[in-house]
Every structure is written in C-alpha cells, then in structure tokens.
C-alpha cells in the first residue's frame, strides 16, 4: 500500500517507516520535529496550521487545558506549550503512529510535562472540558468526520472557551462557518490567507 492509498487518518498505519527530523521556527522558538510516513504534512508544518497558530488569540481564552484535535505529530500543542508554560494540553489523534510522535516531539522540545498524547477517534476517548480547541481537520476523511469534530466541540468547552478551525475555501470553509454559527450561535472569520479561512466560535 502506498502512502497515497493509506491516509494519515488511518488508525493503525502499516506503511514502511521513513522517519526524518527537522527544525522549524515558531513564536521565536526553534522547534525540532521527528515525523514519519503515514502522518500528515511530514516535511514541514503546513501553511494552514501555521496560519491558525499565528492568528490564535490565546490571551482571551479562559483558564484551563487546551485540546489539539487531530494533532498529527504535535506542531500545534508543542508550539503553544513553548509560549504558554502554565497551560496543559491534550493532543488527540486517531493515528497511533502520530500519537507516538507527539510524545517524542514533546520530549525533544522539553514540553512533555505539559502535553498528554491521546489516541482517540474524534472525541471518543476525550473526557475533559477545555479553554480552547484547535483543529486542522482531516478533510480527506470526509465531511461527516469534519462536521463531527466541529459540532461536538461545544460539549468539550468551558463557557467562554473557543473552537478555532482552519479550512480552505475550496474544502468546505463556507459550510463549516455555517455549521459553527448554527452550533455556537456565533462565528468569526479571524483571517483569510491564500484560500485558507481561520474560523472561530465561542461557547456562550
């Protein structure tokens, strides 16, 4: 099975390992990431995730943990943990290979005390409530998966907590915006950049 056939949202990847380690600058820190075949955007932190991180207003969210939903190898949780040492994070992934990489990457960036990596299909094994949920949802997994990640988020946020989503316009950002407005009663386009929309709703 080729990497193209075996998607990054596969629970138990069987594609042959091809690990690589590289550096990436984020928030005035140089981070070190180890990635592998069978995980999303293994060559670099993808543009959508970077745009979401750069526009996430962490200063306005309540106290509490942050959920990185569909965490991949951990760039969102790890980047934020470096600048928010008082916060704790759950990095949730269906892909067991990615979960192991989150743990390794948290250790090599000295934020492993802040980050818990958790294998879960969407919110299935999630039990806490969060000050914020951030997600770059796996569009290739289908609209039902993406919509579930958005619509169920309200049940895992404290009052005042935010859901921040990055999606391309051509991959369903307008319909996601509508769903967020219906679910939360509010939605804001934080920014648009090269076809990517950063959408945010607040639990009121």
N, C-alpha and C positions, 0 to 999 in steps of 0.2 A: 504494500500500500504506500503510495507516495504521500508527501507532506500535503499536497493539494487535496488529495482524497480524504485524508484524515484531519478533520478540522481541529482547531485549537480548543473548541468547547467539548471535545471528546473526554469522557471521564477517565478512561484508562488508555492513554496513548501507547501504541506498540511500535511506532516508527523508530528506527535506529537513532540512538543518541548522537548528538553533534553539538556538544557544549562549546560555548565561547564566552569570554569575559571581556568587558569593555567599560570605558569610563564615560560618564555623561554629566554635564554641568546643569545644576538646577538650584535655584534660590541661593546662589553664591556658595554652593557646596559642589564638590566633585564627587559624584556617586560612582560606585562600582557595581555593575550588574553582571551576573552569570545567567545566560539563557541557554536554551536547548531547542532541538527540533520539536515540533508539536505544540509550541506555545506561540501566542500572538506577538507579532512585531519583535522578533528576536534579534534584529540587527541594531535597533535603536528605539528610544522612546518615541512612539508615533506622534504625529503632529496634533491629532485630536486630543490625546491625553495631555500633551504639553500645554495646549491652549486652555484646556479645562483647569489645569493646575495654576496657570498664570493668572486666571481670572476668578478663581475661587476666593471669596471673601471670608476667610476663616476667622476674622476678628469679630464678625457679627453673630456667630453661632453660639448657642448656649454651652454651658459646661457639659462635659461628658465625652464618651467614646465616639470615634468616627469609624464608619463602615466603608471599606473599599470593596465594592461588589463587582465581581468579575475581575479580580485583581491581577490576573496574568502572573508575571514574575515579581510584581510588587512595586512598580515605579510610583504609583500614587501614594500608597501608605508610607513608603520609605522616604519619599521627597518631603511629605508633610511632617513626618516624625522628626526629621532633622531640624525643622524650624519651629516645631511645637513640642518641645521636650516634656511638657506637662500632660500631653494628651496620650491616650492609648487607642490602639487601632485593631480592628478585626479585618483581616484581608481574606475574603471569601472567594473560592474558586471551585468549579466542578472538576477541573483537570488536576489529577493527583500529581502529575509532573510539575505543574506550575506551583502547587502548594509547597512542594519540597524546595523549589527555587526561591519562593518568598522567604522561607525560613533561612536559607543560606544567605540570601541577599540582605536580609535584616541583620544577620550576624556580621557580615563583612562591612556593613555601613554603621555598625555599632548602635543599632536601634532595636535589637532583638528583645530588649526588656519592655519595649512599648508595643510590639506587634505580635498578635496571635494569628497564625495562618490556619484557616479552617476549610476543610473540604465540604462543599455544600452545593446542591443543585438549587440555584437561586437562594431563597430564604429558608429552605427545608431544615437546615441544622442551626439556624440563627435564632437566638432566644432573647437577646438584649434589645434595648432601645438606645438610639443614638442621637447625638447632637447634629450629625450630618451624615448623609450617604452620598458617595460619589460613584459614578459608573460610566464607563465607556462600553455600552452593551454589545454583545456579540451579534451583530446584525445578521450574519450568515446562519445563525441558529434559527432564524425565523421571527416573524412578527409576534407570534404568541409568546415566545420567550422574552423578547424585548418589552412587550406590553406588561407581562407579569412582573418584571423587575421594576417597572415604573409604578404600576397600580398598587402593588403590595407594599411599597416603600412607606406609605403613610402609617402603616401598622407598626413600623420599627423605628419611628422617630419620636422624640420627645416634643412637647409643644414648643414652637419656635425653631425646631430643627429643620434643616434644609435637605432637599434632594437636588443634586446637581448632575446633569446628564449631558454628554457630548454625542451628537449625531450629525451626520452630513445631511444636507437638504435632500439630496437625491436618495438617501437611505432612510427617509421617514421622519426627519425632524419636524415637519409641519403637523403630521398626525400625532407624534409624541407630544408636541406642545399642546394640542387639543386634549389629549388624554390627561396630561398633567393638570390642565385647567379644570377639567371635569372632576378629577380625583381630589385635588387640594383646594379648589376654589380660587387659585391664583397661579400664575406662571409669568416668568420674566425671561426675555432673551438677554442674557448677560453680555454676550458679544457674538458677532458673526465674523468668521475669518476663513477665506478660501473655501467657502461652501460648508464649513463646519458651524453648527449652532451650539452654543453653550446655553442650556435651558436650566432654570432653577425655580423650584416651588418651595413654599414654606408651610409647615404644619401649623395651623392657627387654632 
